[in-house]
Amino acid sequence: MQVQQRLFAEAAEFGICCGLTIPIVDRRGHVAAMTFAAREPSAFRRVAERYEQALQLMAMCFHIHVRRPIEWWTAFC
């Protein structure tokens, strides 16, 4: 099974059938991703269209707060 197929199969096991993943790359090249997912495509589409910019802002804020401990930890590795 290919990686993509396995990813979708695992998501289906949790009842996830649609979603949006926002890749986040910082100035040092560190990569993170934030995913918003739902069970029903129509509900997800409605929310994603209405709050598209807010979802992107949430992902950026999440990355900023998560990255701080990572940068601290990598200074010692």
C-alpha positions in Angstrom: 0.0 0.0 0.0 1.3 3.4 -0.9 1.9 6.1 1.7 -1.0 8.2 0.5 -3.4 5.3 0.5 -2.3 4.3 4.0 -2.8 7.9 5.2 -6.4 8.0 3.8 -7.1 4.5 5.2 -6.0 5.6 8.7 -8.0 8.8 8.5 -11.1 6.8 7.5 -10.6 4.6 10.6 -11.1 7.7 12.7 -14.1 8.9 10.7 -12.3 11.6 8.9 -13.3 11.9 5.3 -12.3 15.5 4.4 -10.0 18.2 5.7 -7.5 20.9 5.1 -3.8 20.8 5.9 -1.8 24.0 6.1 2.0 23.5 5.7 4.0 26.0 7.7 7.7 26.6 7.0 9.7 29.0 9.2 12.7 31.0 8.2 15.1 28.2 9.2 13.4 25.7 7.0 11.6 23.9 9.8 8.3 22.4 8.6 5.1 21.9 10.5 1.6 21.3 9.4 -1.8 21.9 11.0 -4.8 19.9 9.9 -8.5 20.7 10.3 -10.7 17.7 9.5 -14.3 16.7 9.6 -16.6 13.7 9.0 -19.0 15.4 6.6 -17.7 17.2 3.5 -20.5 19.7 3.3 -20.1 20.9 6.9 -16.3 21.1 6.5 -16.6 23.0 3.2 -19.0 25.6 4.7 -16.8 26.2 7.7 -13.6 26.3 5.7 -15.0 28.8 3.2 -16.4 31.0 5.9 -13.3 31.0 8.1 -10.5 30.4 5.6 -8.3 33.3 6.8 -9.0 32.5 10.5 -7.9 28.9 9.9 -4.6 30.1 8.4 -4.0 32.5 11.2 -4.7 29.8 13.8 -2.2 27.5 12.1 0.5 30.3 12.1 -0.1 31.1 15.8 0.1 27.4 16.6 3.4 27.0 14.8 4.9 30.1 16.6 4.0 28.7 20.0 5.1 25.1 19.3 8.3 26.1 17.6 9.7 27.9 20.7 10.3 24.8 22.8 11.6 23.0 19.7 14.2 25.7 19.0 15.2 25.6 22.7 15.6 21.8 22.6 17.5 21.7 19.3 20.1 24.1 20.8 21.2 21.2 23.1 21.2 18.5 20.5 
